[in-house]
């Protein structure tokens, strides 16, 4: 990465086991499977709510001493 891009990021991943990752360098994801019972509108609302309150800023924080180094590898979530 040559420059942080968190502010304009629009990338999310859903893993094969139904977890939404709101950052390409996330330390964890959100289980979307419970929302599936409510249908497509419920899933869309859940994703929108999770995206709206995300606080992922790895590319902005990665050079700081207390930035967590452990994250989910992109190849495990389809990146």
N, C-alpha and C positions, 0 to 999 in steps of 0.2 A: 504494500500500500504506500503510495507516495503522499497521500493526504487523507485526513479523516473525512468520512462521508456519512456519518450517522444521521445528521440533520436532514439529509435528503434521501435517506435510505427507504426503499419500498420493497425490500426483499424479506420474505419469510419462507420457511420450509415446513412441510408436514412430512413426518417420517412414516414409514410403512406401518408402524404400530400406532398411528393416530396422534402423535404429539406434535404440537405447533411450536416451532422455534422462531422467535421474533428477531433473532440476530444470527448472523452467520458464525459468530463466535460465542454463542450462548453457552452458559454453564448448565442449563436445564431447559425443559420444554413444558408445555401445558397440554394436559390430556383432553382431547376433543371428543373422545368416544362417548361420554355421557350426553353431549349435545346432539349426537346423531339421532337419538330417540325423538327429538323434537322436530326433526326434518331440516330441510335446507335453510329455512329462515332462521332457525335457532342456531345452526352452525355459523351462519353468516354473522349473526348478532354477537355470538361468542368471540369469533375472530376479530370483529371490529372493536369490541370492548377490550380485548387483550392488546390489540395493536395501539389503541388510544392511550392506554396507561403504561405502555412499555417504557423502560428506563435504560435499555441497552445502549451503551456508548463505548463499546470496546475499542474501536479504532481511534476515538478521541482520548481514551484513558490508557492505552496500552504502554506508553512510555513511562508512566508514573510508577513509583516504587511499590505501592500497595495494590496495584491492579492484579486481580486473580489471573494466574497463568493457565489454569486448567479450564478447558472448554471442550464442548462436544466437537469432534472432528467432522468436517463437512461431508466426508465420504460416508459417514454413518447416517446422515440425514438427507442425502441426495444432492449435496452441493458439489 
